[in-house]
Amino acid sequence: MLEQQQLFRNVETVSIRGPASLTDIAAYIKKEFDKKYNPTWHCIVGRNFGSYVTHETRHFIYFYLGQVAILLFKSG
């Protein structure tokens, strides 16, 4: 879990450094999780969205980073 926490700190750094779009942030998270924890991860980043997803057991996280919600899950 510490590696995952570090990855999210990196996301904070990426988003603070410059004008990263929400799509860029989602792509960064997805690619990093695919590399570190094997595919197939899906990531949704936004300020207002609904979701209904199927995910593998113990492979789902939903949290806020400031005012932006991040939904990350593994499926497939």
N, C-alpha and C positions, 0 to 999 in steps of 0.2 A: 504493500500500500504506500510505502514511502516514495517509491519511484513514481507512482501515479500522482501523489501530492506534488512532487517536484515538477512533473509535467504541467500541472495546472498552474504552478507558479510561473513556469516559462510562458504559458498562455497569457498570464497577467502582464508579464514583461513585454511580450510581443504587442499586446493591445495598447499598452501605455506608451511604447516607443514611437509609434507612428499611426497613421490613418489606416489601420487594418480593417477591412470590411468584415462583417459578421460571417460571410461566406469564407473568407480567408482564414478566420479563426477556426471555423468548423473543419475546413480542409486540413489545417495544421494538426488539430486534435486527432482526427480520423487517421491520418497518415502515421502519426507517431504511435497510436495505439495498435494499428495494423502491424507496424514494425516490431514493437516491443512485446505485444501479447497475441500475435497471430491474427489473421483476418477472420471474420469480416465484421468490422466495427462500423457503426453508423453514428453520425453526430449532427445534431440540430442546434443551432444557436440563434437566439432572437429575443425580441422584447414582448411578443404577443403571439403565441401559437398554442394550438391544442395538439394532442398526440394520442395515438392508440397503437401500441407496438407489441410485437411478440419478441421476447429476448431469451437468451440462455440464462439459466439459473445463476444467480450471483454475478451477473455481468450487466448491470444497469446502474446508472447514476444520473441524478437530476439535481442541479444546484444553481444558485445564482452567483454571478460574479459582478458585483455592483448591481446595476439594473438589468443586466442581460442574463437570461436563462440559458443553461447548457444542459442538453439531454444527450447522453452517450450510452449506447448499448451494443451488445454483440449479438448477431443473429446470422445464421447461415453456416 
